[in-house]
């Protein structure tokens, strides 16, 4: 990358790797199916390994489940590149990752909140993907905040997702609650539409009771989420 681009986020110099990762390496080390290979070829111009966050490069502690955080820059051929490509990489690469996606002078951050599938630490289970809005690359921001890699990673998730300040160790619960809230919100909207379309008054009244209960449950979930915020 160009000198002015090799420290996009302003991280400490010791964390900078700035190394091109040939796309063929992903083909070699991962079981890339034809659809994913097509994404690599058609949608991604290049991939750079930009930063490595670890006890060796930062004054932080690691954990058994998290030994490094890597930040990759993917230069795209089109802005609407399918994000399942990065979910695929994140699932199969045995490190915690952050992606900077770039296209024509603009950038966005993408992170997949994930957990190991089992104690072998060979593959992840993605819980939820979070992405920031597109902004000019010069305005892109992500702060290293924490004394341990797990805390730094959780704070990356908080910044990219918009969750914001939260209690230490609560991110797993927050992500689970956000998923429940999203699901409950969709179910409520569907039930409200059905209720408005129902021509029979007695059925509409019964559906109204159900909708009120769903609204209460949704409010309770949102209250639980608020309690985890600082």
ABEGO torsion letter per residue (X at the ends): XBAAAABAAGBBAAABAGBBBBAAAAAAABBBBAAAAAAAAAABABBBBABBBBAAABBBBBBAABABBBBBBBBBABAABBAAAAAAAAAABABBBBBBBBBGGBBBBBBBBBBBABAAGABBBBABBBBBBBBBAAABBBBBBEABAAAAAAAAAAAAAGAEBBBBGAAAAAAAAAAAAAAAAAAAAAAAAAAAABABAAAAAAAAAAAAAAAAAAAAAAAAAAAABX
